[in-house]
């Protein structure tokens, strides 16, 4: 084994840029400081494997040969491990926020731990109070996009921390109530105020959305879920159609099947196998407590799953690999702070999980760092 033991390295011009090769071990009881800079200061012609600290995101990142991605430490054991309910933050974390209380938009963000039961805790605030937006996430970062009154704005939060939203970029105008889904690298936003538009972003970076394609039919207030490969967009105002798309490509969506009924503003989430759509406005004989499931890798119609503890629409949803939570919602004349829990790979009625901090819950976003797309 070779060893290099020096305090400083310089090349012959003393400008700090030597080439060091052939070292098999680099060790120190202290630390080393990698190159750092903003996203705009990234090398113009990077090489595969380059690593740097991004001062905008606060993360290490490396170049894959095609794009810059975060160096991710996948640790879902968040919070105070001595507390055994949702306040402790243990397990996969769900976030929900924003919304409308009947007179004003909200900016508050809550978090809860899906593997436990208990009430939500304060996370921070959005940059802009809004409702009728959507949310999407990977294991590190959550994105909030669209809505009213800021339909083209996006912002992000780091799920493992607490704090306020940070500007991400702009998104094509989807209007109110689009829907979001994601895998580890790419986020998708689809539908909105009677549009068939699909847009995509790279979650690890910041920037504006790009065009993906179109849904089979324009729709407002749909719901969605995803595996790491496939995204599902279901329902919408007066619509029961389910579409699917391949997240890593671009192009128009294709027909998957149908929901059990026309459904809008349902809560949608999934593990890598099964998606669940719960609540929402549904015509008789279904109710706003009804839920249904699909198998993401196949095609086909929704099948009955069970009922929520309280009938409601405009609720947000998030999931771990085993459990779905459905948060808040609205059923005239009431806003709800209720959080329900369902075990994804079974069928049956929901159980009570706990409560959100506020009942300003119409049009909130929802996402987690452990859903089926990751």
N, C-alpha and C positions, 0 to 999 in steps of 0.2 A: 504494500500500500504506500502510495506517495503522500507527502505532507507538505503543505505550504503554510508557513507561519510568519506572517508579515503584518505590520500595522497599517500601511497604506500602499496602494498600487497606482502607478502612473506610467504612461508610455513615455517614449523618448522626448515628446514635446511637452510633457508634464501637463496635459489637458485632461487627465483622468479617464482615458478611454483605451486601456490595454485589452488585448485578447488573451484570455486565460483558458487553456485547454488541457485535457488529460488528467484532470483532478478527479479521483475516484471517491473522495470523502471530503465534505465540508462540514465542520462541526465547531461549535462555540458554546460556552455556558451563558452567553449574552444574547446578542441579536445581530441581524444585518438589516440594512435599510435598502429596499429595492428602488429602482427608478420610480418617480411619481409625477403626476400631472393630471390635468383635466381631460375630459373626453375629447375636447377640441385639440388637445396637444398630443394625441396618440400619434405614433410614427406613421408617416404617409405611405410607406411600403413595408409593413411589418412582415416578419418571418414566423413560420409556425413554431410555437413553443415560447415565444417572447412573453415575459411576465412583467407586470408593473402594478403600482398602486394608483387607483383612480380616485382623485381627490373630490370629484363630483359625487360618486356613489358611496365613497368610503370603504371600498372593497378592493382586494387584490383581484386582478384579472389577467387572463392569458389569451394569446391568439391561437385559434384552432387551425389556421390556414385559410379560413373563410371569414371568420368574425371574431370579435372580442367577446369573451364570456367571463362571468364572475367565477372566482375560485370559491366553491360553495362548501361550507361545513354543514352537513345535514344533521342538525340536532334539534329534535322537536321537544326535548325535555326542558321546557321553558319555565321561568318563574321560581318561586320559593318552594323547593322540594320538601320542606317540612310541613307545608300546608297541603292537605289531601283533597280539597275540593277545587272548584274551578278558579277560585281566587289564587290558588297556588301556581297556576299556569302550567301544570304538568301535561305532557302529551301534545298532540296536534292542536294547533291554535286556529280558531275561527275569528274573523273580524266582520263587523257590520257597522254601518254608519250612514250619515246623512238622513234624508227623509223629509216628511212634510207633516205638520201638526194641524192642518186645516187652515192656517193663516200665514205661516212662514216656513221657509226652508231651514234645515238644520245642518250643523257641521260636526256634530259629536261622533266619535268613533268608540265603539265598545269592543272588547275581546273576551273570549271564553275558551276553555280547554275542553276539547270534544271528548277526551277519554274519561272525564270526570263528570259529575253533576254539580250544579251550583249557579249562582248569579254571575252575570257579566261584570267586568271591571273596566275602568276608564283606560283608554289607549291614548287618545289625543284628539286632534281636530283636523278636519279638511281645510285646505287653503281657501276654498270657496264653499259656502253653504249651498246645498243643492239637493234635489230629489229627482226621481225618474231617471237615475243614472244606472250604470252597470259596473260590476267588478270582475276582475280575473286575477290569477296569481300563479306563480310557481312556488317552489319550496322556500324561497327567500323573500321575494318582493310581491306586493299586491298593487294592482293598478285600478284606479277609479276613472271612468271615462263617460263623457257625455252628460245628458240630463238637462235639467232646467234650473237656473237661467244661464248656464255656461255650457252649451251643447257641443262645443268643439274643444274643450279643455280636457287634458288628462293630468293626473298627479299620481305619485306613488308613495308607499310607505314600506318600511322594512319590518316584516311580520314578527321577527324574533325580538324586536325592541318595542318601546313605546315612543310616541312622539307625533308630530304633526305631518301632514302631507307636504310633498315637495313636487314642484312642477316637472312634468315628464315630457310634454309636447302637445301637439294638436291632433285631433282625429277628424276624419271626414264627417260631415254633418249627418248624424243618424236621427236627430230629433230626440223626443222623449221615449223612454222605455225601450232602448236597445237591449241586447243580451250579450254577455261575455263568456268565453271559455278559454282554456289554455292547456298546453303541455309545459314541459320544463323550459323550453326556449322561446316559444311563440305564443302570443295572445291573439285571439280572434274576437271582433265585435261585429254583431249581425243584427239586421232589422232596425226597427225604430219607428218613427212616426210614418207609418205606411210606406216604407221603403224596403227594397230587396237587397240593399247594399251589404257586402261583407268587407271588412277592413282587417288588416293585421299589423302587429307591432313585434319588435324583438324586446322581450321583457328585460333582459340584462343591461340594455343600453337605454338611453333616452332619445327621443326624436318623434317625428310625426308618423302617423299611420300611412300605410300603403294599400292600394286596392288589391283585394283577394279574388273577388268574383261576385256572384249573385245567388240569392236563395231561389228556390223553385217558385216561390210566391212571396210578394211583399207582405210584411206583417209587423204589427205593433204589439208590444207586451208579450213576446214569446218567452220561453224558458230554455235552458240549455244544460248540458253536461258533457263530459269528455273522458276518453282514455288517453294514453300517451300518443296514440296514432289517430284516433277518429274523434271528431267533434259532432255533437248532436244539437240541433235547434228544433224545438217542438212548440206547436200551438201558436197562439197569437190571437188578436181580436177577431172573433168569428171564424177561427181556423182550427182544424184538428190535425193538420199535416205535420209529419216529422221529417226533417231533412238530415242528411249526414254529409260530412266533408272530411277530407284528409288534411290534417292540420299542417303538415310539413310542406304541402304543395300549394299551388294557387289554382283557381278554377271555380266553376259553378257547383253548388251543392246538388245532391241527388236525393230521390225519394227513398225514405226508410220505411215508412208505414204511417199509421194514424194513431193519435191519442184516443182514449176511450170516449172523449167528447170534445167539443170546442172548448178550449181552455185558454185563459189569459192571466197574466201576473201570478202564475204558480211559482213555487220555489223549486229549483232544479239543482241536483248535485249527484255525485257518483263516486264509486271506487273504480278500479280498472276494469271491472266486469259488468257491473249493473248500474244503470241510472234510475233515479227516482224523481218524479214530478209530483209535488204535493200542494194541496190547497188551490187557490186561484178561483176565478169566477167560472163556473160551469153550469150549463143548463140542466134542468131536471131530466132524469132521476138522480144525477150526481149532485153532490153538495160541495161547498167550499171547504169541507173537511176531507174530501176524497184524495187518495193518492194512487199512483200507478207506477209500474216499473217496466224497463226494457233491458234487453241484453245488448250491450253496445256493439260487440263484434259481429252481430247478425243483422238482419232486417226483420221487420214485423211490427205488429201493433202493440200498444201499451196493454198491460195486464193489471188487474186489481191488486193493490198492496195492502191497504188498510186506511184508517182515518186518523187525522190529527186530533189532539185533545180539544182544540177550539177551532171552529170553522172560520176561515179568513182568507183573504187574497192579499196581493201586494206584499208578500212576505219575502224575506231573504233566506238563503240556504248556504250551507257549507258542509264539508265531510272529511272524515279520515278514511283509512282503508276498510274500516268496519262499521262506522256509525255516521248517520246523517243528522244534522240539526237544522231546524226550521225556526226562524227568528222573527218575532214581531208580526206585523201584518195589520190588515184593516177589514172590518166587517161593519157596515153602516149600523149605527152612527159612531162606532168605537175604533180607536187605535189600540193596539195590543202590545204589551211588553213580553208576552209569553214566548218561551223557548221550548220546543218539543224535540224529542229524540227518537230515532228509528234505527234498528239494526239492519244494515243494508242487505245482507244475504239471506234474511228471513222474510216472511210477510207477517203482517199483523198491525195493530193500532200503535200509535205513538204513545210515549210516556212523557210526563212533565220533566224537563231538564232544569229549569230555573227561570229567571227573569232578566231582561235587559235593564239598563239604567233608566231608560226613558220609554214612553209609549208613543213617541213621535215616529211612527214606523212605516208609514205609507211611502213606498218608493225608495227603500234603503238598498244599498249594495251588500253583497256577502261573498266571502272567499275564505280559503284556508291554505295552510302550507303542507297539506297531506292528502289532497284529493286524488281522484283516479287518473288525472292527466300527468301526474308527476312520476 
